[in-house]
Amino acid sequence: AHTMSDDGKNDDSAEAKSFVAELKAAPTLPAPPDSNDSQKTFVDPQDGTVYEWDGEKRAWFPKVDEDFIAMYQTNYGFTPESKEWSKRASEPVAPVEKKKKKAEKSGIKMKADETPPAGWFEIDESKNTNVYVRGLAEDTTLEEFTELMSKCGIIMEDSDTNKPKIKLYQDKEGHLKGDGLCCYLKVESVDLAIRLLDESTFKGEKLTVEKAKFQLKGEYNATFRKKKKGKKRKTNTQEKLLGWRELTVKRSKNERIVIFKNMFDPKEFEDDPVAITEIKDDVIKECKKFGQVKKSIVFDRHPEGVVSVAFKEPEMADECISVRHDWFAGRSLCRFDDF
């Protein structure tokens, strides 16, 4: 493109003059030889370069012989050791080599082809969603620990097992050590757990809650490292946890048990011990109307005349308590938790 400045015009003129000078200095090649002409070579009178006529390309080309190679090496710095220069020049250059040469000219450093050796890596604190809890009671179950940590956020699920990523640490003998780890879905849940649960009391023990810090132990072993899951699979797991869904609340086992009071007078069994079995059979017979009965116990020495019935499901106990049957007249019904 031509510029409008005076300097630009002068530059264009200088380039044009230089180009014309090169054309004039170029050797004047003869006209193409006739098909019957045996003379197929031409010698430049200025530098002695021998040209050959290429009938297919219809053009003159320098004749490549020992004299030409010697002159070429002298002008362009090739040494006599480079005997296969013409062969190498004709070979295609690999794309990687081309990139390297181009990068070297531009002063850009190419990345090494070798990947760095596998080893330990550090977790970015801004993406660390793990919480470490100390001071747990030794009889704490995994269900109780999960219920406690769920108050502060959604717990991440393992994509392989579909179970919450939460654990209680054990010693070599399998006994609980009183500490555990919880992996949340969001980083915000970590701060909330620390504010709400740290120095709180759980099952009579004072808890210490902090962001988990992973200590690198031993030498790295690539065989123990889990394979990376696809990003799409991880995204689907998060969407599943964050999406709207109907939550199933697991009810306590004690909600399956119904307590009957004022069922008998303990003094009655002193004269007739068989009455214990009769009362138990009568209670089971009536309770089967509301669902499957798993177990019934008569507390024959209890001053309030107590009989317990354990149903298979809590909903069966709900129906038993809600129904006002004549057979229950004068008796008091309640759940085990309220007893």
C-alpha positions as CSV (number, residue, x, y, z in Angstrom):
1,A,0.0,0.0,0.0
2,H,1.3,3.5,-0.8
3,T,1.3,6.2,1.8
4,M,0.3,9.8,1.3
5,S,3.3,11.4,3.1
6,D,6.3,12.8,1.3
7,D,8.5,10.2,3.1
8,G,6.3,7.5,1.8
9,K,6.6,8.8,-1.8
10,N,10.4,8.9,-1.6
11,D,10.5,5.3,-0.2
12,D,8.3,4.0,-3.1
13,S,10.5,5.8,-5.6
14,A,13.6,4.3,-4.1
15,E,12.2,0.8,-4.2
16,A,11.0,1.2,-7.7
17,K,14.5,2.3,-8.9
18,S,16.1,-0.5,-7.0
19,F,13.8,-3.0,-8.7
20,V,14.5,-1.7,-12.1
21,A,18.2,-1.8,-11.4
22,E,17.9,-5.5,-10.5
23,L,16.0,-6.3,-13.7
24,K,18.7,-4.6,-15.7
25,A,21.4,-6.5,-13.9
26,A,19.7,-9.8,-14.4
27,P,21.2,-11.9,-17.2
28,T,19.5,-11.7,-20.6
29,L,18.5,-15.3,-21.4
30,P,18.3,-16.3,-25.1
31,A,15.1,-17.3,-26.8
32,P,13.8,-20.8,-26.4
33,P,15.6,-23.2,-28.6
34,D,13.8,-24.9,-31.5
35,S,12.8,-28.6,-31.2
36,N,15.5,-29.5,-33.7
37,D,18.1,-27.4,-32.0
38,S,20.7,-29.5,-30.2
39,Q,22.0,-26.6,-28.2
40,K,20.1,-27.0,-24.8
41,T,22.6,-25.0,-22.6
42,F,23.5,-21.4,-22.2
43,V,26.4,-19.8,-20.4
44,D,26.0,-16.4,-18.7
45,P,28.8,-14.2,-19.9
46,Q,28.8,-12.1,-16.7
47,D,29.4,-14.8,-14.0
48,G,29.8,-18.0,-16.0
49,T,26.6,-19.7,-14.7
50,V,25.5,-22.5,-17.0
51,Y,21.8,-22.7,-17.7
52,E,19.8,-25.7,-19.0
53,W,16.6,-25.6,-20.9
54,D,13.6,-27.5,-19.3
55,G,11.3,-28.5,-22.1
56,E,8.4,-29.4,-19.8
57,K,8.5,-26.1,-17.8
58,R,9.6,-24.1,-20.9
59,A,12.2,-22.2,-19.0
60,W,16.0,-21.9,-18.4
61,F,17.3,-23.2,-15.0
62,P,20.9,-23.2,-13.6
63,K,22.7,-26.4,-14.3
64,V,23.4,-28.2,-11.0
65,D,26.9,-29.7,-11.2
66,E,30.0,-29.7,-9.0
67,D,31.1,-26.3,-10.1
68,F,27.6,-24.9,-9.3
69,I,27.6,-26.5,-5.9
70,A,31.1,-25.2,-5.1
71,M,30.0,-21.7,-6.0
72,Y,26.8,-22.0,-4.0
73,Q,28.7,-23.1,-0.9
74,T,31.2,-20.3,-1.3
75,N,28.4,-17.6,-1.5
76,Y,26.0,-19.0,1.1
77,G,28.5,-20.4,3.7
78,F,27.9,-24.2,3.2
79,T,30.9,-26.4,4.0
80,P,32.2,-29.3,2.0
81,E,30.8,-31.6,4.7
82,S,27.3,-30.8,3.7
83,K,27.2,-33.2,0.8
84,E,23.5,-34.1,1.2
85,W,22.3,-30.5,1.3
86,S,20.3,-30.8,-1.9
87,K,18.6,-34.0,-0.7
88,R,17.7,-32.5,2.7
89,A,16.4,-29.4,1.1
90,S,14.0,-31.4,-1.0
91,E,12.6,-33.3,2.0
92,P,9.4,-31.9,3.5
93,V,9.9,-30.1,6.8
94,A,7.7,-31.4,9.7
95,P,5.0,-29.0,11.0
96,V,6.6,-29.0,14.5
97,E,10.0,-28.1,13.0
98,K,8.4,-25.3,11.1
99,K,6.8,-24.0,14.3
100,K,10.1,-24.2,16.1
101,K,12.0,-22.3,13.4
102,K,9.3,-19.7,13.3
103,A,9.3,-19.3,17.0
104,E,13.1,-19.0,17.1
105,K,12.9,-16.2,14.6
106,S,10.2,-14.4,16.6
107,G,12.1,-14.9,19.9
108,I,9.3,-17.0,21.4
109,K,10.2,-20.0,23.6
110,M,8.4,-23.1,22.7
111,K,7.0,-25.4,25.4
112,A,8.9,-28.6,26.0
113,D,7.4,-31.7,24.4
114,E,7.9,-33.7,27.6
115,T,5.0,-33.4,30.1
116,P,6.1,-32.7,33.7
117,P,6.4,-35.8,35.9
118,A,3.3,-36.8,37.9
119,G,3.5,-35.8,41.5
120,W,1.7,-34.3,44.5
121,F,-0.4,-31.2,43.9
122,E,-1.8,-28.5,46.2
123,I,-5.5,-27.7,46.5
124,D,-6.6,-24.2,45.7
125,E,-7.9,-22.7,48.9
126,S,-10.6,-20.8,47.1
127,K,-12.0,-24.1,45.8
128,N,-11.5,-26.2,49.0
129,T,-14.9,-27.4,50.1
130,N,-13.7,-29.8,52.7
131,V,-14.3,-29.4,56.5
132,Y,-12.4,-31.2,59.2
133,V,-14.2,-31.9,62.5
134,R,-12.6,-32.9,65.8
135,G,-14.0,-33.8,69.2
136,L,-16.8,-36.2,68.0
137,A,-18.1,-38.7,70.5
138,E,-16.8,-42.2,70.0
139,D,-20.3,-43.6,69.5
140,T,-21.2,-41.2,66.7
141,T,-22.6,-42.9,63.7
142,L,-22.1,-41.9,60.1
143,E,-25.8,-41.1,59.8
144,E,-25.7,-38.8,62.8
145,F,-22.5,-37.1,61.4
146,T,-24.2,-36.6,58.0
147,E,-27.3,-35.2,59.6
148,L,-25.2,-32.7,61.6
149,M,-23.2,-31.5,58.7
150,S,-26.2,-31.2,56.4
151,K,-27.5,-28.3,58.4
152,C,-24.8,-26.1,56.9
153,G,-25.1,-27.0,53.2
154,I,-25.4,-29.7,50.5
155,I,-22.9,-32.5,50.8
156,M,-21.2,-33.5,47.6
157,E,-22.1,-37.0,46.3
158,D,-19.6,-39.5,45.0
159,S,-20.2,-39.9,41.2
160,D,-19.4,-43.6,41.5
161,T,-21.3,-44.6,44.6
162,N,-23.9,-41.8,44.7
163,K,-23.3,-41.6,48.4
164,P,-22.4,-38.4,50.4
165,K,-18.6,-37.7,50.5
166,I,-18.3,-37.8,54.2
167,K,-16.3,-40.1,56.5
168,L,-15.4,-40.9,60.1
169,Y,-11.7,-41.7,60.7
170,Q,-10.8,-45.0,62.3
171,D,-7.7,-46.4,63.8
172,K,-6.0,-49.7,62.8
173,E,-8.3,-51.7,65.0
174,G,-11.4,-50.1,63.4
175,H,-12.3,-47.9,66.4
176,L,-13.5,-44.4,65.8
177,K,-10.8,-41.7,66.5
178,G,-13.3,-38.9,67.1
179,D,-12.7,-36.9,64.0
180,G,-14.3,-36.8,60.5
181,L,-14.2,-35.1,57.1
182,C,-17.1,-33.6,55.1
183,C,-17.0,-32.4,51.5
184,Y,-19.6,-29.8,50.6
185,L,-20.8,-28.8,47.2
186,K,-20.2,-25.1,47.6
187,V,-17.4,-23.2,49.3
188,E,-19.8,-21.0,51.2
189,S,-21.0,-24.0,53.2
190,V,-17.5,-24.3,54.7
191,D,-17.6,-20.8,56.3
192,L,-21.2,-21.5,57.5
193,A,-20.2,-24.8,59.1
194,I,-17.2,-23.1,60.9
195,R,-19.4,-20.3,62.3
196,L,-22.3,-22.5,63.4
197,L,-20.6,-25.7,64.6
198,D,-17.2,-24.7,65.8
199,E,-17.1,-24.9,69.6
200,S,-20.7,-26.2,69.7
201,T,-21.8,-29.2,71.7
202,F,-22.8,-32.4,70.0
203,K,-23.7,-35.6,72.0
204,G,-22.1,-34.0,75.1
205,E,-18.8,-33.3,73.4
206,K,-17.3,-29.9,72.3
207,L,-16.6,-29.8,68.6
208,T,-13.7,-28.1,66.7
209,V,-14.6,-27.3,63.1
210,E,-12.1,-26.0,60.6
211,K,-11.2,-25.9,56.9
212,A,-9.5,-29.2,56.0
213,K,-5.7,-29.0,55.3
214,F,-4.2,-31.9,53.4
215,Q,-0.7,-33.0,54.4
216,L,1.4,-34.7,51.7
217,K,2.7,-38.0,53.1
218,G,5.0,-40.5,51.5
219,E,6.0,-40.7,47.8
220,Y,3.6,-40.1,45.0
221,N,2.1,-43.2,43.5
222,A,0.1,-42.7,40.3
223,T,-1.7,-46.0,40.6
224,F,-3.5,-44.7,43.7
225,R,-4.8,-41.7,41.9
226,K,-8.4,-41.8,40.7
227,K,-9.1,-41.2,37.1
228,K,-10.5,-37.8,36.2
229,K,-14.2,-37.7,35.5
230,G,-15.6,-35.9,32.6
231,K,-16.6,-32.3,33.2
232,K,-20.0,-33.0,31.9
233,R,-20.5,-35.8,34.4
234,K,-19.4,-33.6,37.3
235,T,-21.8,-30.8,36.1
236,N,-24.7,-33.2,36.0
237,T,-24.0,-34.2,39.6
238,Q,-24.0,-30.6,40.7
239,E,-27.2,-29.8,38.8
240,K,-28.8,-32.9,40.4
241,L,-27.8,-31.7,43.9
242,L,-28.8,-28.1,43.4
243,G,-32.0,-28.8,41.4
244,W,-35.5,-28.9,42.8
245,R,-36.5,-32.3,43.9
246,E,-38.7,-34.0,46.5
247,L,-36.6,-34.7,49.6
248,T,-37.3,-37.9,51.4
249,V,-37.0,-37.4,55.1
250,K,-35.9,-40.5,56.9
251,R,-38.0,-40.9,60.1
252,S,-36.6,-42.2,63.4
253,K,-37.0,-45.9,64.2
254,N,-38.6,-44.9,67.5
255,E,-41.6,-43.4,65.6
256,R,-42.6,-47.0,64.7
257,I,-43.2,-47.8,68.4
258,V,-46.5,-47.1,70.2
259,I,-46.9,-47.1,74.0
260,F,-50.1,-48.2,75.6
261,K,-50.7,-47.1,79.3
262,N,-53.2,-48.3,81.9
263,M,-53.5,-51.6,80.2
264,F,-53.4,-53.6,83.4
265,D,-52.7,-53.5,87.2
266,P,-49.4,-55.3,88.1
267,K,-51.1,-56.9,91.0
268,E,-53.3,-58.9,88.7
269,F,-50.3,-61.0,87.5
270,E,-49.4,-62.1,91.0
271,D,-52.5,-64.3,91.1
272,D,-52.7,-65.1,87.3
273,P,-49.3,-65.0,85.5
274,V,-51.0,-66.3,82.3
275,A,-52.8,-63.0,81.9
276,I,-49.6,-61.4,80.6
277,T,-49.8,-63.6,77.5
278,E,-53.5,-62.9,77.0
279,I,-53.0,-59.1,77.2
280,K,-50.1,-59.3,74.7
281,D,-52.1,-61.4,72.2
282,D,-55.1,-59.1,72.5
283,V,-52.9,-56.0,71.8
284,I,-51.2,-57.6,68.8
285,K,-54.6,-58.7,67.4
286,E,-56.1,-55.2,67.5
287,C,-52.9,-53.5,66.2
288,K,-52.7,-55.7,63.2
289,K,-55.7,-53.8,61.8
290,F,-53.3,-50.8,61.2
291,G,-50.4,-52.8,59.7
292,Q,-47.7,-55.4,60.3
293,V,-46.6,-55.7,63.9
294,K,-43.0,-56.6,64.4
295,K,-42.9,-57.0,68.2
296,S,-44.9,-56.4,71.4
297,I,-43.7,-56.2,75.0
298,V,-45.7,-56.3,78.2
299,F,-43.9,-54.5,81.1
300,D,-45.7,-56.6,83.8
301,R,-44.0,-54.7,86.7
302,H,-44.5,-51.2,85.4
303,P,-46.8,-49.2,87.8
304,E,-48.6,-47.6,84.8
305,G,-49.4,-50.9,83.1
306,V,-47.4,-50.3,80.0
307,V,-47.4,-52.3,76.7
308,S,-45.3,-51.4,73.7
309,V,-46.0,-52.3,70.1
310,A,-43.4,-51.9,67.3
311,F,-44.9,-51.6,63.8
312,K,-43.0,-52.1,60.5
313,E,-43.4,-48.5,59.3
314,P,-43.9,-45.2,61.2
315,E,-47.0,-44.5,59.1
316,M,-48.7,-47.6,60.6
317,A,-48.1,-46.2,64.1
318,D,-49.6,-42.8,63.0
319,E,-52.8,-44.5,62.0
320,C,-53.0,-46.5,65.2
321,I,-52.7,-43.3,67.3
322,S,-55.1,-41.3,65.2
323,V,-57.9,-43.8,65.3
324,R,-60.2,-43.7,68.3
325,H,-61.3,-47.3,68.7
326,D,-63.6,-48.5,71.5
327,W,-61.1,-51.1,72.5
328,F,-58.7,-48.3,73.4
329,A,-61.2,-46.5,75.6
330,G,-59.7,-45.6,79.0
331,R,-56.2,-46.2,77.7
332,S,-53.5,-43.7,77.0
333,L,-51.6,-43.9,73.7
334,C,-48.3,-42.2,72.9
335,R,-45.1,-42.6,71.0
336,F,-42.0,-44.1,72.4
337,D,-40.2,-40.7,72.2
338,D,-42.9,-39.1,74.3
339,F,-43.0,-41.8,76.9
